[in-house]
Structures are given as C-alpha cells and as structure tokens.
Amino acid sequence: MHRSLLVRLLAVSVLVAVCAIAATAWLASTTTSGAIQQEQGQALSDDSKIYQGILGYASTHPNWGGVGRLVTAYAQITGHRVALTTPNRVPIADSAPKADPLPNKASAVVDPLAVDPGLVANATADRIDVGAVGPFKLNADDVGFLAALASRVLTCVQNRTGSGTITTAPNGRPSVVSSDAYSLFNCKENNLEQPVKTEQTALDQLDKLVNDCLSRQHHEPVAVQLDFGWTPLPAVRSSLTPEPSAAQSGPVPAQANVPDPAVQSCITSSRHEQLTPYVSPPALLFITTSNGAATPATFSLSRENKIRVAGVAGGVLLLTIAFTVLAGARLIRPLRALTGAARRMGEGDVTARVDVKSKDEIGRLAVAFNNMSENRERLEATRKAMVSDIAHELRTPLSNIRGWLEATQDGISTLDDELVTSLLEEALHLQHIVDDLQDLSMADAGKLRVHPEPVSGADILAQVAAAHTPRAAAADVTLSVDTENRLDLVADPVRLRQAIDNLVSNALRATPAGGTVALRGRREGVEAVFEIADTGIGIDPDDLPRVFDRFWRADKSRTRQSGGSGLGLAIVRQLAEAHGGSAGATSIPGQGSTFTLRFPLSPDD
C-alpha cells in the first residue's frame, strides 16, 4: 500500500516536472528566439540601410575617393564597425582601422551594376541600380524644359480629376502620375514623353553598343527606348532633334518587346559598358560588431546547444525525482506509523499511540488518532468497570435470595412473612436495577422517548416532596419546597418527576440527621430551573465531574443499604437531555451539594 502510494507520488511529480521543464524550455526558447529575431531584424535593417547608402554613393561617383566620411557616419549611427575593401581586400575605408582583422566573409558586395536583391527592395531584373544613370542625367536646361511641360500636364489633369502628382526619376526627368488614365492620356504632351537632347545622345550611344553586340550574334538591330525596352529596326531616331520619328510616335509594332534573351542580354551588357565610367568599381562591404565579430545572420540550435539543453533538463528531472523520493519517504513514514498503530488498535491494543513530530496535516491527523485512542481506552475502562459494577449490583440481591431459599429448603429457616418481605425487597431492588439499565440502554440507542405536555413545575415539586416526607421525617431531615407560583413548562410529567425523585432520594441519603433538603423552582430567562440542595457531606471537587457517570459513588464503601445502584444520576442526565435541557451539580465538601435541572419553558411564557 505504501509502496504504491510512493510510486503514485513519484509518477505525479515526474509528470509535473516534465511538464514544467517542457513549458520552461518552450517559454525560454520562444522568448530567446523572439529576442534574437528582433535583434536580427534590427541588424538586417541596419545592414540594409548601410548597404543602400553606400550603394547610392557608388552609383553617383566614379570612384571611392570621398566615401570615408559616409562610412564613419554610418558607424556612428548604427554602432557597428563599417569597412570597405577592394575585391582583393585592399582597404578603401574603415570606421575602425586599428580594430581586429575583418571576417573572412564579407557582409555584401557593393556594385551598382549588380545589386543584391535581398538588400534592395526595388531591384530591377537586370540588377542595375536605378540611381546609376550615368550619361542619362539631365542638365539644368533639360530639367527646366521638361518641368514646364509636366506642370501644364498636371494642371490639365487636376482640372479634370482634382488630383495628380509629379514624380522625378533619378536622372531628373519629371513625369505626371494620376489614377485616371483616360484624363492623363487626353492631357499628355508628346514632347514630355520624348527624349531630350541629353537622353537622345545617351540612347544613340547605347544603340550602337547594343547593335554591335547583336551583330556579333548575327541578330537584327533594335532601337532601345528610354525605359530600356526596345523595338526592332527600321526605326529612325535623329540625333539632331528631340522630335520623334513616325515610327516612334506611332503605335508600337506588334513584335516590339517580345521576350528575346539575346536582345535583353546585349542591352544589359551594353548598359554595364556605358555606365562603368560613371560608377565606382565593385567593393567588399564588412559590417561587424564593435569587437569585430560579424553581425548575426540566422539563429540555429547547434548540436552542442541541444546536448546542453537536454543535459540541463535531465539534471532538473533527476533532482525532481530525488526530491520527490525524499519528500515521499518523509510523508510515508508517519503514515506507516499511523497504519501500524491503527492495526494494533484493531487487534485490541487500546494503548496504541503515535509520536507527533510535526504540526502539518499529518501531525494533526496523528493528534486526532491519539485522542481517539485515549477516548477508546477510557471508554474500554469504563465499560469494564460498568460490567463489574453491574455484576456486583446483581450478585448481592441474587446471593441473598438464593441463600434464604436454600436455608428454607434445608429447613434451617422458616418461610414466614418477614422472610417473604425480605425476599420481595431484594426482588424489587433487582427490578429497579434492570429498569434503570433498560432506560440507559434506550437512551444510548436514541430510543428513550418522552411525551411532553404542559405541566406545572410547582405541582411536580409538591408531589415529590409529599412522597418523600415520611422518609425525611424518619431520618430527622427537614424537607422544604420553595417555588414560584407560575412555573409552567412542556415536559413529560412522569419522566420529570422521575428525575427530581432520584435527586431527592440521593439528597436524603447524603444528609445526616438534623439536616435539610430544599426543593426550589424558578424561572431563569427562557428556562425553568429546578434545584435540589442538601446539607450533607458534599462531594470532593475532583469527583464532581464524574457524579453523573454510571455506577459511580463518591463513597466507594457505600453499600446498597446506604446508597442506590449508582445509575440514578446517569438516568437524571439522560432524562434532562431528552427534554432538550441539562443537568449540573455544585458542592462544597462538609457543607452540602446542589443539583440543578434546566428545562425549556412553555412557548406561551
């Protein structure tokens, strides 16, 4: 039984520990992953900002000569070390030139003609940075001319739709943007959509480069447009005027911009050749922490970390099991002691006790068990004493009756009236003991029934006094009655008189000649109080709590000639409690005793 309880405790503790470890590990990993992801997101944001800033510089400068100040500025803003080197790792600029050596792997390659799509959100398909405009950058005259055209178009669009904006391309070309394509089409200025002189010159240069490339591949020539799309020739573009040719101003041929890998490849390679003199050469970008370590890229739980986490979890689980075993053993030990004591008590050992060493629930259980054991031992002792007293009380009259009958049978004694009277007294005494025992057994079983009815307390006291007056006179004891005129209550008159009669009988036996026995009745709150006071020998204070116990006598040497069966006071208490009342006693040794009965008054009072 104990082993199974310990196993259950261990199983529950292990389950709780496993759940706690799993929850803690999940919470820790989630929190850590979230923090790392947040840190990574910030690092990636910083890296992208630095990359795009330096890329913008490279797209508009033919060399890296003045990039040092930009590198230093980004290092101060982000708190990282920023360094640029050539592809051969020759230093170009470094925010911390005297720091630790750079990592083996660069954070990114800065090349305006081959941008990193992971760091540039609006990267084009050919991966050429939109800021690398080279010969397509407009001069002030071109910008002014196109701005005037764009302003007229915007005014027209706004008059039609109430909305519209002007956007400017990296090379300085303005364009009108509107959500209403129909209004924009009706308000367009042809000159706004056509290349200006600067752009036309750059397009002519690009056309030559592209067609030379296509010629080497035996491909038909094409004409490159401002958006770096293309149309097949013959398409005439004049290098002397911005006015469009018929082919350019008319509808685009159906075959225009049909996907052709050869054409697109030549356009991309030609743009590289055209822009190379205007942009900085490729460079390696290093973004590290202040101590030179590379910024984190991704988070992964390595095999070593997995082993470490598993080891910690296993250690916690072992500690939990060890603690559970120790705690369970400490918990089981007093339970085992309680079980052993209960088993001994079941086998008849009423002295079984357990040591109380704690004040927790088990300690309180042990105290309750000890109290139960003590009560059982006391009840067992009382039971044995009661059986002995009953045997003694019954043996004496039975022995007398048997002795006189045997003497009469043997002819030693004559069965005259005096002997018959003596035998009748013994039989009546036996009957009295049996009746008292029956009343007590009924009370113990909860079957002592009373039949309450309205009665007068004064009349009951008067009747009891009248019944005991001859006996009091014979003993030279004064019997008095003192009661209120109206002392009504609801009680069984027979049982109430029986209780008071027992108290008066005991008082007369305990009072010597010349003494007094007073019967008093009064109202006290909602109770009727009856007192039987005598001037007898009194009761010792140590014996007073036991006066209502069965077969108890203050004078152990008192016989049935000088005392009753020892059941009268026990019956008095049972009768009082059956009426919802109580019985009590006070005494002063050598001066007398007072027995008190309390009964509820009539509801009408």
C-alpha positions as CSV (number, residue, x, y, z in Angstrom):
1,M,0.0,0.0,0.0
2,H,2.7,2.4,1.0
3,R,4.9,1.4,-2.0
4,S,2.0,2.1,-4.4
5,L,1.4,5.5,-2.8
6,L,5.0,6.4,-3.2
7,V,5.0,5.2,-6.8
8,R,2.0,7.3,-7.5
9,L,3.6,10.3,-5.8
10,L,6.7,9.8,-7.9
11,A,4.8,9.4,-11.1
12,V,2.8,12.6,-10.5
13,S,6.0,14.5,-9.5
14,V,7.8,13.3,-12.6
15,L,4.9,14.2,-14.8
16,V,4.7,17.7,-13.2
17,A,8.5,18.1,-13.6
18,V,8.4,17.1,-17.3
19,C,5.6,19.5,-18.0
20,A,7.3,22.2,-16.1
21,I,10.6,21.6,-17.9
22,A,8.9,21.5,-21.3
23,A,6.9,24.7,-20.5
24,T,10.0,26.4,-19.3
25,A,12.1,25.3,-22.3
26,W,9.3,26.4,-24.7
27,L,9.0,29.7,-23.0
28,A,12.8,30.3,-22.8
29,S,13.3,29.2,-26.5
30,T,10.3,31.3,-27.6
31,T,11.5,34.3,-25.7
32,T,15.1,33.9,-26.8
33,S,14.1,33.2,-30.4
34,G,11.9,36.3,-30.3
35,A,14.7,38.4,-28.9
36,I,17.2,37.0,-31.4
37,Q,14.8,37.6,-34.3
38,Q,14.2,41.1,-33.1
39,E,18.0,41.6,-32.8
40,Q,18.5,40.0,-36.2
41,G,15.7,42.2,-37.7
42,Q,17.4,45.3,-36.3
43,A,20.8,44.1,-37.6
44,L,19.3,43.4,-41.1
45,S,17.7,46.8,-41.1
46,D,21.0,48.4,-40.2
47,D,22.8,46.4,-42.8
48,S,20.3,47.3,-45.5
49,K,20.5,50.9,-44.6
50,I,24.3,51.0,-44.7
51,Y,24.3,49.0,-48.0
52,Q,21.8,51.2,-49.7
53,G,23.6,54.4,-48.5
54,I,27.0,53.2,-49.8
55,L,25.4,51.8,-53.0
56,G,23.9,55.3,-53.6
57,Y,27.3,56.8,-53.3
58,A,28.8,54.3,-55.7
59,S,26.0,54.8,-58.3
60,T,26.8,58.6,-58.5
61,H,30.6,58.7,-58.1
62,P,33.2,57.2,-60.5
63,N,35.5,56.2,-57.6
64,W,35.6,55.7,-53.8
65,G,37.6,58.8,-53.0
66,G,35.2,60.5,-50.6
67,V,33.4,57.5,-49.1
68,G,35.3,57.6,-45.8
69,R,33.1,60.3,-44.3
70,L,30.0,58.3,-45.2
71,V,31.4,55.1,-43.7
72,T,32.2,56.9,-40.5
73,A,28.8,58.5,-40.3
74,Y,27.0,55.1,-40.6
75,A,29.3,53.6,-38.0
76,Q,28.3,56.3,-35.5
77,I,24.6,55.9,-36.3
78,T,24.4,52.1,-36.0
79,G,27.2,51.5,-33.5
80,H,28.7,48.9,-35.9
81,R,32.1,48.8,-37.5
82,V,31.8,49.6,-41.2
83,A,34.7,48.8,-43.6
84,L,35.1,48.8,-47.4
85,T,37.8,47.0,-49.3
86,T,38.6,46.1,-52.9
87,P,37.7,42.5,-54.1
88,N,41.4,41.8,-53.2
89,R,40.7,43.0,-49.6
90,V,42.8,46.2,-50.1
91,P,41.3,48.7,-47.6
92,I,39.3,51.5,-49.1
93,A,37.7,53.0,-45.9
94,D,37.3,51.7,-42.3
95,S,35.5,53.3,-39.4
96,A,37.9,51.5,-37.0
97,P,41.2,50.9,-38.9
98,K,43.0,49.7,-35.8
99,A,40.4,47.2,-34.8
100,D,40.7,43.4,-35.1
101,P,41.1,41.9,-38.6
102,L,38.0,41.7,-40.7
103,P,36.0,38.4,-41.0
104,N,36.8,36.0,-43.8
105,K,33.3,36.6,-45.4
106,A,32.1,40.0,-46.4
107,S,28.6,41.2,-45.4
108,A,27.8,42.2,-49.0
109,V,29.4,43.2,-52.3
110,V,28.7,46.9,-53.3
111,D,28.4,47.0,-57.1
112,P,25.9,49.5,-58.7
113,L,25.8,47.3,-61.7
114,A,24.9,44.1,-59.8
115,V,22.9,45.0,-56.7
116,D,21.9,42.5,-54.0
117,P,18.1,41.9,-54.3
118,G,18.0,40.8,-50.7
119,L,19.1,44.2,-49.5
120,V,17.4,46.4,-52.2
121,A,13.6,46.1,-52.3
122,N,13.0,47.7,-55.7
123,A,15.9,46.0,-57.5
124,T,15.3,45.7,-61.3
125,A,15.6,42.5,-63.3
126,D,19.0,43.4,-64.7
127,R,20.2,44.2,-61.1
128,I,21.5,47.7,-62.2
129,D,20.8,50.3,-59.5
130,V,18.2,52.8,-60.5
131,G,20.4,55.5,-59.2
132,A,23.1,54.7,-61.7
133,V,22.0,57.0,-64.5
134,G,25.5,57.9,-66.0
135,P,25.1,59.9,-69.3
136,F,21.3,59.9,-68.9
137,K,21.5,62.6,-66.1
138,L,19.7,65.7,-67.3
139,N,21.3,69.2,-67.3
140,A,19.5,72.2,-65.9
141,D,18.1,73.3,-69.3
142,D,16.6,69.9,-69.9
143,V,15.1,69.8,-66.4
144,G,13.6,73.2,-66.8
145,F,12.1,72.4,-70.3
146,L,10.5,69.1,-69.1
147,A,9.3,70.7,-65.8
148,A,7.3,73.3,-67.7
149,L,5.7,70.6,-69.8
150,A,4.9,68.5,-66.8
151,S,3.4,71.4,-65.0
152,R,1.0,72.0,-67.9
153,V,0.0,68.3,-68.0
154,L,-0.5,68.3,-64.2
155,T,-2.8,71.4,-64.4
156,C,-4.9,69.7,-67.1
157,V,-5.2,66.5,-65.1
158,Q,-6.1,68.3,-61.9
159,N,-8.7,70.3,-63.7
160,R,-10.3,67.1,-64.9
161,T,-9.9,64.9,-61.8
162,G,-8.9,67.1,-59.0
163,S,-5.8,65.0,-58.3
164,G,-2.4,64.2,-59.7
165,T,1.3,64.5,-58.8
166,I,4.7,64.9,-60.4
167,T,7.4,62.4,-59.7
168,T,11.0,62.8,-60.6
169,A,13.3,60.0,-61.9
170,P,16.9,59.6,-60.6
171,N,18.2,61.3,-63.8
172,G,16.0,64.4,-63.1
173,R,13.2,63.6,-65.6
174,P,9.7,64.6,-64.3
175,S,6.5,62.6,-65.0
176,V,2.9,63.1,-64.1
177,V,1.1,60.4,-62.1
178,S,-2.7,60.1,-61.9
179,S,-5.2,57.3,-61.1
180,D,-7.3,58.4,-64.1
181,A,-5.5,57.0,-67.1
182,Y,-8.1,58.5,-69.5
183,S,-7.6,62.0,-68.3
184,L,-3.8,61.5,-68.3
185,F,-4.0,60.3,-71.9
186,N,-6.1,63.3,-73.1
187,C,-3.8,65.8,-71.3
188,K,-0.4,64.4,-72.4
189,E,2.2,66.4,-74.1
190,N,4.1,64.5,-76.7
191,N,7.3,66.4,-76.0
192,L,7.1,65.3,-72.3
193,E,7.4,61.7,-73.3
194,Q,10.2,62.1,-75.9
195,P,13.9,62.1,-75.1
196,V,15.6,65.4,-74.7
197,K,19.0,66.1,-76.3
198,T,21.0,64.7,-73.3
199,E,18.9,61.5,-73.3
200,Q,19.0,61.1,-77.1
201,T,22.8,61.3,-77.1
202,A,23.0,58.6,-74.4
203,L,20.4,56.5,-76.3
204,D,22.4,56.7,-79.5
205,Q,25.5,55.6,-77.7
206,L,23.6,52.7,-76.1
207,D,22.0,51.8,-79.5
208,K,25.5,51.4,-81.1
209,L,26.7,49.3,-78.2
210,V,23.7,47.1,-78.3
211,N,23.6,46.6,-82.1
212,D,27.3,45.9,-82.2
213,C,26.6,43.1,-79.6
214,L,23.7,41.8,-81.7
215,S,25.7,42.0,-84.9
216,R,28.3,39.7,-83.4
217,Q,25.4,37.2,-82.8
218,H,24.0,37.8,-86.3
219,H,20.9,39.3,-84.9
220,E,18.6,42.0,-86.4
221,P,19.3,45.5,-85.0
222,V,17.0,47.2,-82.5
223,A,16.2,50.6,-81.1
224,V,16.5,51.0,-77.3
225,Q,13.8,53.2,-75.6
226,L,14.0,55.4,-72.5
227,D,12.6,52.7,-70.3
228,F,15.3,50.4,-71.7
229,G,12.8,48.4,-73.7
230,W,13.4,48.0,-77.4
231,T,11.8,47.9,-80.8
232,P,13.2,46.3,-83.9
233,L,14.6,48.5,-86.7
234,P,14.0,50.1,-89.1
235,A,13.1,52.7,-86.5
236,V,14.7,56.1,-87.2
237,R,15.9,58.2,-84.3
238,S,17.5,61.6,-85.2
239,S,20.5,62.6,-83.2
240,L,19.9,66.3,-84.1
241,T,16.4,66.9,-82.7
242,P,14.2,65.6,-79.9
243,E,11.2,65.3,-82.2
244,P,10.2,61.7,-82.7
245,S,10.1,59.9,-85.9
246,A,7.0,58.4,-87.4
247,A,8.0,55.0,-86.2
248,Q,8.5,56.2,-82.6
249,S,5.4,58.4,-82.4
250,G,3.1,55.8,-83.9
251,P,1.8,52.6,-82.3
252,V,4.5,50.2,-81.2
253,P,4.8,47.3,-83.6
254,A,3.3,44.1,-82.5
255,Q,6.7,42.4,-82.3
256,A,8.1,45.1,-80.0
257,N,9.4,44.0,-76.6
258,V,8.7,40.4,-77.4
259,P,10.9,38.5,-74.9
260,D,14.3,37.8,-76.6
261,P,17.1,36.6,-74.3
262,A,19.7,37.7,-76.9
263,V,18.5,41.3,-77.1
264,Q,18.0,41.6,-73.3
265,S,21.4,40.2,-72.7
266,C,23.0,42.7,-75.1
267,I,21.1,45.6,-73.5
268,T,22.3,44.6,-70.0
269,S,25.9,44.1,-71.1
270,S,25.9,47.4,-73.1
271,R,24.4,49.3,-70.1
272,H,27.2,47.9,-68.0
273,E,29.8,49.1,-70.5
274,Q,28.1,52.5,-70.8
275,L,27.8,53.1,-67.0
276,T,31.1,51.7,-65.9
277,P,33.0,55.1,-66.2
278,Y,30.3,56.8,-64.1
279,V,30.1,54.5,-61.1
280,S,32.5,53.2,-58.5
281,P,34.1,49.8,-59.0
282,P,32.9,46.8,-57.0
283,A,33.9,46.7,-53.3
284,L,33.5,44.4,-50.4
285,L,31.4,45.7,-47.5
286,F,32.1,44.5,-44.0
287,I,29.6,45.3,-41.2
288,T,30.7,43.9,-37.8
289,T,30.1,44.5,-34.1
290,S,32.3,46.8,-32.2
291,N,34.7,44.0,-31.3
292,G,34.9,42.8,-34.9
293,A,32.5,39.9,-34.9
294,A,30.1,39.5,-37.8
295,T,26.6,40.6,-37.1
296,P,24.2,37.6,-36.6
297,A,22.5,36.4,-39.7
298,T,20.3,33.5,-38.6
299,F,19.6,31.6,-35.4
300,S,20.0,27.8,-35.2
301,L,20.2,25.5,-32.3
302,S,23.5,23.7,-32.7
303,R,24.1,20.1,-31.7
304,E,26.2,21.2,-28.7
305,N,23.4,23.5,-27.6
306,K,20.9,20.7,-28.0
307,I,23.0,18.4,-25.8
308,R,23.4,21.2,-23.3
309,V,19.7,21.8,-23.1
310,A,19.0,18.1,-22.8
311,G,21.6,17.8,-20.1
312,V,20.1,20.7,-18.1
313,A,16.6,19.2,-18.5
314,G,17.8,15.8,-17.4
315,G,19.6,17.3,-14.4
316,V,16.4,19.1,-13.3
317,L,14.4,15.9,-13.8
318,L,16.9,13.9,-11.7
319,L,16.8,16.5,-8.9
320,T,13.0,16.4,-9.1
321,I,12.9,12.6,-8.8
322,A,15.4,12.7,-5.9
323,F,13.5,15.4,-4.1
324,T,10.2,13.5,-4.7
325,V,11.6,10.3,-3.3
326,L,12.9,12.0,-0.2
327,A,9.7,14.0,0.3
328,G,7.6,10.9,-0.3
329,A,9.6,8.8,2.2
330,R,9.2,11.6,4.8
331,L,5.5,11.7,4.0
332,I,5.1,7.9,4.1
333,R,6.9,7.4,7.4
334,P,4.3,8.9,9.6
335,L,1.5,7.3,7.6
336,R,3.2,3.9,8.1
337,A,3.3,4.6,11.8
338,L,-0.4,5.6,11.8
339,T,-1.3,2.4,9.9
340,G,0.6,0.3,12.4
341,A,-1.0,1.9,15.4
342,A,-4.5,1.5,13.8
343,R,-3.8,-2.1,13.1
344,R,-2.7,-2.7,16.7
345,M,-5.8,-0.9,17.9
346,G,-8.0,-3.1,15.7
347,E,-6.3,-6.2,17.3
348,G,-7.4,-4.9,20.7
349,D,-4.4,-2.8,21.9
350,V,-6.2,0.3,23.3
351,T,-2.8,1.8,24.3
352,A,-1.6,2.2,20.7
353,R,-0.2,5.7,20.2
354,V,1.9,7.5,17.5
355,D,4.6,10.1,18.1
356,V,3.7,13.6,16.9
357,K,6.7,15.4,15.4
358,S,5.1,17.9,13.1
359,K,2.3,20.4,13.1
360,D,1.1,19.9,9.5
361,E,-1.9,17.9,8.3
362,I,-0.3,14.6,9.1
363,G,0.7,15.9,12.6
364,R,-2.9,16.9,13.2
365,L,-4.1,13.5,12.0
366,A,-1.7,11.9,14.5
367,V,-3.0,14.1,17.3
368,A,-6.6,13.2,16.4
369,F,-5.7,9.5,16.3
370,N,-4.1,9.7,19.8
371,N,-7.2,11.5,21.1
372,M,-9.3,8.8,19.6
373,S,-7.1,6.1,21.1
374,E,-7.2,7.7,24.6
375,N,-11.0,8.0,24.4
376,R,-11.3,4.4,23.4
377,E,-9.0,3.3,26.2
378,R,-11.1,5.4,28.6
379,L,-14.4,4.0,27.3
380,E,-13.0,0.5,27.5
381,A,-12.0,1.1,31.1
382,T,-15.5,2.5,31.8
383,R,-17.1,-0.5,30.1
384,K,-15.1,-2.9,32.2
385,A,-15.9,-1.0,35.4
386,M,-19.6,-0.9,34.4
387,V,-19.7,-4.6,33.7
388,S,-18.1,-5.2,37.1
389,D,-20.5,-2.9,38.8
390,I,-23.5,-4.4,37.2
391,A,-22.3,-7.9,38.2
392,H,-21.7,-6.7,41.7
393,E,-25.1,-5.0,42.0
394,L,-26.9,-8.0,40.7
395,R,-24.8,-10.6,42.6
396,T,-25.7,-9.2,46.1
397,P,-29.5,-9.4,45.9
398,L,-29.3,-12.7,43.9
399,S,-27.0,-14.1,46.6
400,N,-29.4,-13.1,49.4
401,I,-32.4,-14.6,47.6
402,R,-30.5,-17.8,46.9
403,G,-29.2,-18.0,50.4
404,W,-32.6,-17.6,52.1
405,L,-34.2,-20.0,49.7
406,E,-31.6,-22.7,50.3
407,A,-31.9,-22.2,54.0
408,T,-35.6,-22.6,53.8
409,Q,-35.2,-25.7,51.6
410,D,-32.8,-27.2,54.1
411,G,-35.2,-26.5,56.9
412,I,-32.8,-24.1,58.6
413,S,-35.2,-21.2,58.2
414,T,-38.9,-20.9,58.1
415,L,-40.7,-19.1,55.1
416,D,-42.6,-16.7,57.3
417,D,-44.0,-13.2,56.4
418,E,-40.8,-11.5,57.5
419,L,-38.7,-13.6,55.1
420,V,-41.1,-13.2,52.3
421,T,-41.0,-9.4,52.8
422,S,-37.2,-9.5,52.7
423,L,-37.1,-11.6,49.6
424,L,-39.6,-9.2,48.0
425,E,-37.4,-6.2,48.8
426,E,-34.5,-8.0,47.1
427,A,-36.6,-8.8,44.0
428,L,-37.8,-5.2,43.9
429,H,-34.2,-4.0,44.1
430,L,-33.2,-6.3,41.2
431,Q,-36.2,-5.0,39.2
432,H,-35.1,-1.4,39.9
433,I,-31.6,-2.1,38.6
434,V,-32.9,-3.8,35.5
435,D,-35.4,-0.9,34.8
436,D,-32.5,1.6,35.2
437,L,-30.3,-0.3,32.9
438,Q,-33.1,-0.5,30.3
439,D,-33.6,3.2,30.5
440,L,-29.9,3.9,29.9
441,S,-29.7,1.4,27.1
442,M,-32.7,3.1,25.4
443,A,-31.0,6.5,25.9
444,D,-27.8,5.2,24.4
445,A,-29.7,3.9,21.4
446,G,-31.6,7.1,21.0
447,K,-34.9,5.4,21.7
448,L,-35.6,7.0,25.1
449,R,-39.0,8.5,24.3
450,V,-40.7,11.3,26.2
451,H,-44.2,12.5,25.9
452,P,-44.1,16.3,26.6
453,E,-47.2,18.1,27.6
454,P,-47.9,21.4,29.5
455,V,-47.1,20.8,33.2
456,S,-46.8,22.9,36.3
457,G,-43.3,22.8,37.9
458,A,-44.7,23.8,41.3
459,D,-47.1,20.9,41.3
460,I,-44.3,18.4,40.4
461,L,-42.1,19.6,43.3
462,A,-45.1,19.5,45.7
463,Q,-45.8,15.9,44.6
464,V,-42.2,14.7,45.0
465,A,-42.0,16.4,48.5
466,A,-45.2,14.8,49.6
467,A,-43.9,11.4,48.5
468,H,-40.6,11.7,50.5
469,T,-42.0,13.4,53.6
470,P,-42.3,10.2,55.6
471,R,-38.8,9.1,54.8
472,A,-37.4,12.5,55.6
473,A,-39.3,12.5,58.9
474,A,-37.9,9.1,59.8
475,A,-34.3,10.3,59.0
476,D,-34.9,13.5,61.0
477,V,-34.3,15.6,57.9
478,T,-36.3,18.8,57.2
479,L,-37.8,18.8,53.6
480,S,-38.9,22.2,52.2
481,V,-40.3,23.4,48.9
482,D,-39.8,26.9,47.5
483,T,-41.2,27.7,44.0
484,E,-42.7,30.5,42.0
485,N,-46.5,30.5,41.7
486,R,-46.4,30.2,37.9
487,L,-43.7,27.8,36.6
488,D,-45.2,26.2,33.5
489,L,-43.2,24.2,31.0
490,V,-43.7,21.5,28.4
491,A,-42.3,18.2,29.6
492,D,-43.2,14.5,30.2
493,P,-44.6,14.7,33.7
494,V,-43.6,11.1,34.6
495,R,-40.0,11.5,33.4
496,L,-39.7,14.9,35.0
497,R,-40.9,13.5,38.4
498,Q,-38.6,10.5,38.0
499,A,-35.6,12.8,37.6
500,I,-36.5,15.0,40.5
501,D,-37.4,12.0,42.6
502,N,-33.9,10.4,42.0
503,L,-32.2,13.7,43.1
504,V,-34.3,13.9,46.3
505,S,-33.6,10.3,47.1
506,N,-29.8,10.9,46.8
507,A,-30.1,14.1,48.9
508,L,-31.9,12.3,51.7
509,R,-29.3,9.5,51.8
510,A,-26.4,12.0,51.9
511,T,-27.9,14.3,54.6
512,P,-27.4,13.4,58.2
513,A,-30.0,13.7,60.9
514,G,-30.8,17.3,61.7
515,G,-30.0,18.5,58.1
516,T,-32.2,19.9,55.5
517,V,-33.2,19.2,51.9
518,A,-34.6,22.1,49.9
519,L,-36.6,21.8,46.6
520,R,-36.6,25.1,44.7
521,G,-38.0,26.1,41.4
522,R,-37.7,29.4,39.5
523,R,-37.7,31.0,36.0
524,E,-34.4,32.0,34.6
525,G,-34.7,33.5,31.1
526,V,-36.4,31.0,28.8
527,E,-35.6,28.1,31.1
528,A,-37.3,26.5,34.2
529,V,-34.7,25.8,36.8
530,F,-35.1,23.1,39.5
531,E,-32.6,22.9,42.4
532,I,-32.3,20.1,45.0
533,A,-30.0,21.4,47.7
534,D,-28.9,19.4,50.8
535,T,-26.7,20.0,53.8
536,G,-25.0,16.6,53.5
537,I,-21.4,15.5,53.4
538,G,-20.7,17.1,50.0
539,I,-18.6,15.9,47.1
540,D,-14.9,16.3,46.6
541,P,-14.0,18.8,43.7
542,D,-12.0,16.0,41.9
543,D,-15.1,13.7,41.9
544,L,-17.6,16.4,40.9
545,P,-17.2,16.0,37.1
546,R,-18.0,12.2,37.5
547,V,-21.2,12.4,39.5
548,F,-23.3,11.7,36.5
549,D,-21.2,8.6,35.4
550,R,-22.8,5.2,35.7
551,F,-22.2,3.2,38.8
552,W,-20.1,6.0,40.3
553,R,-20.2,6.6,44.0
554,A,-18.2,9.2,46.0
555,D,-18.1,6.8,48.9
556,K,-16.6,3.5,47.5
557,S,-17.5,1.7,50.7
558,R,-21.2,2.6,50.5
559,T,-23.5,-0.4,50.2
560,R,-26.9,-0.6,48.7
561,Q,-28.3,-0.1,52.2
562,S,-26.7,3.3,52.3
563,G,-26.7,4.0,48.6
564,G,-28.5,3.2,45.4
565,S,-27.4,1.3,42.3
566,G,-25.2,4.1,41.0
567,L,-27.4,4.6,38.0
568,G,-29.8,7.3,39.3
569,L,-27.8,10.4,38.4
570,A,-26.9,8.9,34.9
571,I,-30.6,8.5,34.3
572,V,-31.3,12.0,35.5
573,R,-28.8,13.5,33.0
574,Q,-30.3,11.3,30.1
575,L,-33.9,12.4,31.0
576,A,-32.8,16.1,31.1
577,E,-31.1,15.9,27.7
578,A,-34.1,14.0,26.2
579,H,-36.2,17.2,27.1
580,G,-33.6,19.5,25.5
581,G,-32.3,20.5,28.9
582,S,-29.3,19.8,31.0
583,A,-28.2,18.6,34.5
584,G,-25.4,20.0,36.6
585,A,-24.0,19.9,40.2
586,T,-22.1,22.1,42.6
587,S,-20.8,21.1,46.0
588,I,-18.7,22.2,49.0
589,P,-17.3,19.2,51.0
590,G,-18.7,19.2,54.5
591,Q,-21.4,21.7,53.7
592,G,-23.6,20.1,51.1
593,S,-24.4,19.8,47.4
594,T,-26.8,21.4,45.0
595,F,-28.1,19.5,41.9
596,T,-29.7,21.6,39.1
597,L,-32.0,20.7,36.3
598,R,-32.8,23.1,33.4
599,F,-35.8,22.6,31.1
600,P,-37.2,24.9,28.4
601,L,-40.2,26.9,29.4
602,S,-43.6,26.7,27.7
603,P,-43.7,28.6,24.4
604,D,-46.6,30.7,25.8
605,D,-44.5,32.1,28.6
